[in-house]
């Protein structure tokens, strides 16, 4: 890389301003990339909705009954006799 020779302080300040703006652009791109990465790891809104719905259904007495009944129902379905 060739060394640039300046003839005035205005040229130096101009290049410094350009470098400052390039640095800020790269910083903003990095922040955007971090935000996109965070979004890719977070569950989407439908998943959060299903999770909230699950918590509402399985909380309280109905939830207790369902937590007991569902394994029995699955076990019955798996072990039922099939007609030949």
Wavefront OBJ file of the C-alpha trace (Angstrom):
o trace
v 0.000 0.000 0.000
v 1.344 3.349 -1.001
v 1.612 6.144 1.569
v -0.608 9.079 0.785
v 0.952 12.555 0.891
v -1.194 15.425 2.033
v -0.711 19.027 1.068
v -3.082 20.573 3.630
v -4.841 19.922 6.899
v -8.188 20.103 5.079
v -7.301 16.954 3.107
v -6.323 15.173 6.321
v -9.567 16.217 8.019
v -11.561 15.125 4.972
v -10.002 11.644 5.017
v -10.444 11.402 8.786
v -14.134 12.247 8.397
v -14.493 9.538 5.738
v -12.768 7.005 7.986
v -14.992 8.018 10.896
v -18.141 7.496 8.792
v -16.867 4.145 7.489
v -16.180 3.056 11.066
v -19.711 4.056 12.098
v -21.220 2.178 9.133
v -19.300 -0.983 10.022
v -20.361 -0.637 13.660
v -24.043 -0.325 12.666
v -23.729 -3.350 10.356
v -22.247 -5.332 13.231
v -25.118 -4.338 15.550
v -27.659 -5.304 12.885
v -25.958 -8.656 12.440
v -26.088 -9.268 16.196
v -29.789 -8.384 16.285
v -30.536 -10.766 13.404
v -28.624 -13.516 15.169
v -30.622 -12.935 18.355
v -33.879 -13.080 16.393
v -32.877 -16.371 14.820
v -32.464 -17.940 18.276
v -35.657 -16.517 19.794
v -38.935 -18.352 19.203
v -41.365 -16.731 16.822
v -44.696 -15.236 17.888
v -46.817 -18.315 17.007
v -44.545 -20.499 19.133
v -44.855 -18.054 22.025
v -48.651 -18.044 21.569
v -48.804 -21.850 21.710
v -46.576 -21.825 24.784
v -48.857 -19.308 26.551
v -51.923 -21.324 25.546
v -50.312 -24.514 26.880
v -49.545 -22.812 30.204
v -53.134 -21.537 30.518
v -54.679 -24.923 29.704
v -52.411 -26.996 31.928
v -52.561 -24.711 34.948
v -55.131 -25.283 37.678
v -57.305 -28.325 38.305
v -58.084 -29.002 34.624
v -54.378 -29.116 33.911
v -53.806 -31.599 36.716
v -56.551 -33.869 35.385
v -55.191 -33.639 31.834
v -51.630 -34.359 32.980
v -52.871 -37.552 34.615
v -55.327 -38.595 31.886
v -53.188 -38.023 28.793
v -50.503 -40.648 29.620
v -53.237 -43.220 30.341
v -54.958 -42.412 27.057
v -51.711 -42.727 25.110
v -50.863 -45.990 26.869
v -54.360 -47.380 26.135
v -54.073 -46.373 22.461
v -50.666 -48.021 22.086
v -51.632 -51.239 23.917
v -55.183 -51.730 22.592
v -55.913 -54.998 20.869
v -56.210 -54.756 17.161
v -58.954 -56.641 15.422
v -57.753 -59.120 12.848
l 1 2 3 4 5 6 7 8 9 10 11 12 13 14 15 16 17 18 19 20 21 22 23 24 25 26 27 28 29 30 31 32 33 34 35 36 37 38 39 40 41 42 43 44 45 46 47 48 49 50 51 52 53 54 55 56 57 58 59 60 61 62 63 64 65 66 67 68 69 70 71 72 73 74 75 76 77 78 79 80 81 82 83 84
